[in-house]
Amino acid sequence: MCFIMQPLLSQLKNRRIKLGLKQHDMLLRVGISRQQYQRLESKGNPRLDTLELIAKGLNSKILLIPQEKLQAVKAVLEGESTAIPPEKASPAEEQKRLSDDPWKDLLGGEE
């Protein structure tokens, strides 16, 4: 299963583990006690500002991906070489390889 399809709380736990962090480490990173963080990971329903704070503590970002862009985002994250569909790309973008700028136009906004 692609990590993008895992429930958000599972993604947070997996990211914490990948970084080699224990639940009690979150106190120093984001000011949440081990008990609070444990409750959040297991069955929590955190507020958006809490999620953003935790994401920052895990060196991550919370991201809303438009459904129509999901496959393209998955392809980039899984390392597949895929191009922006011609109808979505300008002529200059069509010339540019995905590896040069893999996120171009995938999330529907300009950065």
Residue frames as qw, qx, qy, qz and C-alpha x, y, z in Angstrom:
[[0.000, 0.888, 0.459, 0.000, 0.00, 0.00, 0.00],
 [0.357, 0.544, -0.033, 0.759, 1.32, 3.43, -0.92],
 [0.301, -0.258, -0.540, 0.742, 2.00, 5.54, 2.16],
 [0.158, -0.081, -0.116, -0.977, -0.22, 8.25, 0.73],
 [0.589, -0.302, -0.528, -0.533, -3.27, 6.00, 1.16],
 [0.458, -0.219, -0.742, 0.438, -2.52, 5.14, 4.81],
 [0.298, -0.872, -0.384, -0.066, -4.61, 6.92, 7.42],
 [0.152, 0.843, -0.213, 0.470, -2.98, 10.15, 8.50],
 [0.607, -0.691, 0.329, -0.213, -2.35, 8.99, 12.06],
 [0.949, -0.032, 0.224, 0.219, -0.53, 5.91, 10.74],
 [0.590, 0.658, -0.044, 0.467, 1.59, 8.16, 8.54],
 [0.201, -0.860, 0.282, -0.375, 2.53, 10.27, 11.56],
 [0.826, -0.451, 0.337, -0.033, 3.54, 7.18, 13.55],
 [0.895, 0.259, 0.166, 0.323, 5.53, 5.73, 10.65],
 [0.346, 0.808, -0.136, 0.457, 7.32, 9.05, 10.10],
 [0.459, -0.783, 0.331, -0.258, 8.20, 9.30, 13.80],
 [0.914, -0.215, 0.325, 0.108, 9.59, 5.76, 13.78],
 [0.760, 0.527, 0.068, 0.376, 11.54, 6.40, 10.57],
 [0.109, 0.849, -0.248, 0.454, 13.18, 9.40, 12.24],
 [0.594, 0.056, -0.672, 0.438, 14.13, 7.17, 15.18],
 [0.206, -0.384, 0.289, -0.853, 11.99, 9.12, 17.63],
 [0.182, -0.308, -0.893, 0.274, 10.11, 7.80, 20.66],
 [0.169, -0.772, -0.533, -0.302, 6.73, 9.18, 21.67],
 [0.468, -0.758, -0.218, 0.399, 8.32, 10.99, 24.62],
 [0.466, -0.063, 0.253, 0.846, 10.65, 12.80, 22.17],
 [0.078, 0.661, 0.515, 0.540, 7.64, 14.76, 20.93],
 [0.376, -0.832, -0.305, 0.270, 7.61, 16.78, 24.16],
 [0.421, -0.513, 0.206, 0.719, 10.90, 18.44, 23.23],
 [0.284, 0.160, 0.608, 0.724, 10.01, 18.74, 19.55],
 [0.156, -0.469, -0.482, -0.723, 6.45, 20.11, 19.76],
 [0.218, -0.248, 0.432, -0.840, 5.50, 20.41, 23.44],
 [0.813, -0.168, -0.235, -0.506, 3.18, 17.38, 23.56],
 [0.490, -0.463, 0.694, -0.254, 3.62, 14.93, 26.42],
 [0.051, 0.168, -0.963, -0.206, 4.15, 11.25, 25.71],
 [0.262, 0.361, 0.832, -0.330, 0.65, 10.46, 26.98],
 [0.407, 0.658, 0.127, -0.620, -0.95, 13.11, 24.77],
 [0.288, 0.526, -0.634, -0.488, 1.02, 11.99, 21.75],
 [0.098, -0.026, 0.995, 0.007, 0.32, 8.30, 22.42],
 [0.375, 0.506, 0.636, -0.445, -3.42, 9.06, 22.60],
 [0.383, 0.673, -0.174, -0.608, -3.22, 11.05, 19.37],
 [0.159, 0.390, -0.836, -0.352, -1.42, 8.25, 17.48],
 [0.129, 0.100, 0.981, -0.100, -3.76, 5.54, 18.70],
 [0.076, 0.607, 0.786, 0.085, -7.18, 7.12, 18.36],
 [0.135, -0.466, -0.186, 0.854, -6.83, 10.85, 18.35],
 [0.295, 0.767, 0.496, 0.279, -8.85, 13.44, 16.56],
 [0.431, -0.363, -0.087, 0.822, -6.39, 16.33, 16.70],
 [0.224, 0.885, 0.177, -0.367, -7.10, 19.91, 15.77],
 [0.692, 0.669, 0.043, 0.266, -5.59, 21.18, 12.55],
 [0.026, 0.894, -0.368, 0.254, -3.12, 23.43, 14.36],
 [0.705, -0.473, 0.526, -0.052, -1.97, 20.42, 16.42],
 [0.891, 0.288, 0.306, 0.175, -1.45, 18.38, 13.24],
 [0.453, 0.836, -0.122, 0.285, 0.56, 21.19, 11.67],
 [0.320, -0.804, 0.464, -0.192, 2.69, 21.46, 14.82],
 [0.839, -0.206, 0.502, 0.036, 3.34, 17.70, 14.85],
 [0.790, 0.555, 0.149, 0.213, 4.16, 17.70, 11.14],
 [0.174, 0.900, -0.308, 0.256, 6.69, 20.45, 11.73],
 [0.551, -0.618, 0.543, -0.141, 8.20, 18.43, 14.59],
 [0.845, 0.039, 0.521, 0.117, 8.51, 15.46, 12.22],
 [0.140, -0.450, 0.505, 0.723, 10.14, 17.59, 9.49],
 [0.221, 0.356, 0.847, 0.327, 7.04, 17.07, 7.33],
 [0.257, 0.072, -0.076, -0.961, 4.13, 18.98, 5.82],
 [0.438, 0.423, 0.741, -0.284, 0.41, 18.27, 5.85],
 [0.067, 0.232, -0.520, -0.819, -0.73, 18.42, 2.25],
 [0.628, 0.435, 0.477, -0.435, -4.14, 18.36, 0.60],
 [0.176, -0.185, 0.756, 0.603, -3.84, 16.62, -2.77],
 [0.610, 0.297, -0.055, -0.732, -6.58, 17.19, -5.34],
 [0.808, 0.063, 0.570, -0.136, -8.10, 13.81, -6.27],
 [0.752, 0.657, 0.049, -0.036, -7.44, 14.39, -9.97],
 [0.262, 0.801, -0.517, 0.150, -3.71, 14.86, -9.22],
 [0.761, -0.477, 0.406, -0.170, -3.35, 11.87, -6.86],
 [0.952, 0.184, 0.169, 0.178, -1.93, 9.41, -9.41],
 [0.504, 0.734, -0.185, 0.416, 0.65, 11.91, -10.65],
 [0.304, -0.773, 0.420, -0.365, 1.74, 12.72, -7.09],
 [0.907, -0.251, 0.334, -0.055, 2.01, 9.01, -6.26],
 [0.853, 0.446, 0.007, 0.272, 4.14, 8.48, -9.36],
 [0.211, 0.805, -0.340, 0.438, 6.55, 11.22, -8.32],
 [0.544, -0.631, 0.442, -0.333, 6.76, 9.93, -4.75],
 [0.936, -0.074, 0.344, 0.009, 7.36, 6.38, -5.93],
 [0.341, -0.557, 0.545, 0.526, 10.12, 7.57, -8.26],
 [0.629, 0.439, 0.602, 0.223, 8.40, 6.81, -11.55],
 [0.150, -0.234, 0.321, 0.905, 9.34, 8.88, -14.53],
 [0.242, 0.662, 0.706, 0.062, 6.12, 10.41, -15.69],
 [0.186, 0.142, 0.195, 0.953, 5.43, 13.57, -17.62],
 [0.282, 0.410, 0.374, -0.783, 2.81, 16.24, -17.15],
 [0.516, 0.515, 0.676, 0.110, -0.02, 15.52, -19.60],
 [0.335, 0.184, 0.346, 0.857, 0.38, 17.70, -22.72],
 [0.137, -0.728, -0.482, -0.469, -3.00, 19.36, -22.21],
 [0.525, -0.805, -0.222, 0.168, -1.83, 20.58, -18.78],
 [0.609, -0.410, 0.173, 0.657, 1.64, 21.73, -19.81],
 [0.277, 0.878, -0.120, -0.372, 2.85, 24.73, -21.76],
 [0.810, 0.539, -0.202, 0.114, 5.19, 24.07, -24.71],
 [0.127, 0.708, -0.587, 0.372, 8.16, 25.06, -22.54],
 [0.628, -0.372, 0.567, -0.383, 7.05, 22.63, -19.82],
 [0.959, 0.239, 0.065, -0.142, 6.67, 19.86, -22.35],
 [0.602, 0.631, -0.422, 0.248, 10.36, 20.27, -23.14],
 [0.175, -0.615, 0.617, -0.459, 11.38, 20.12, -19.50],
 [0.560, -0.005, -0.828, 0.024, 12.00, 16.68, -18.04],
 [0.670, -0.634, -0.274, -0.272, 10.03, 15.65, -14.94],
 [0.795, -0.240, -0.286, 0.479, 13.27, 14.88, -13.13],
 [0.302, 0.330, -0.080, 0.891, 14.19, 18.57, -13.42],
 [0.286, -0.147, 0.269, -0.908, 11.01, 19.70, -11.64],
 [0.159, -0.184, -0.967, -0.075, 8.84, 16.73, -10.52],
 [0.033, 0.515, 0.687, -0.512, 6.18, 18.82, -8.74],
 [0.069, 0.136, -0.266, -0.952, 5.47, 21.28, -11.56],
 [0.504, -0.061, -0.301, -0.808, 1.70, 21.77, -11.80],
 [0.378, -0.133, -0.916, 0.008, 0.87, 18.63, -9.79],
 [0.161, -0.388, -0.717, 0.556, -0.78, 20.35, -6.86],
 [0.101, 0.746, 0.604, 0.261, -2.79, 22.86, -8.81],
 [0.185, -0.962, -0.117, 0.164, -1.23, 26.02, -7.42],
 [0.551, 0.658, -0.219, 0.465, 1.67, 28.25, -8.17],
 [0.713, -0.540, -0.192, 0.405, 4.44, 28.52, -5.59]]
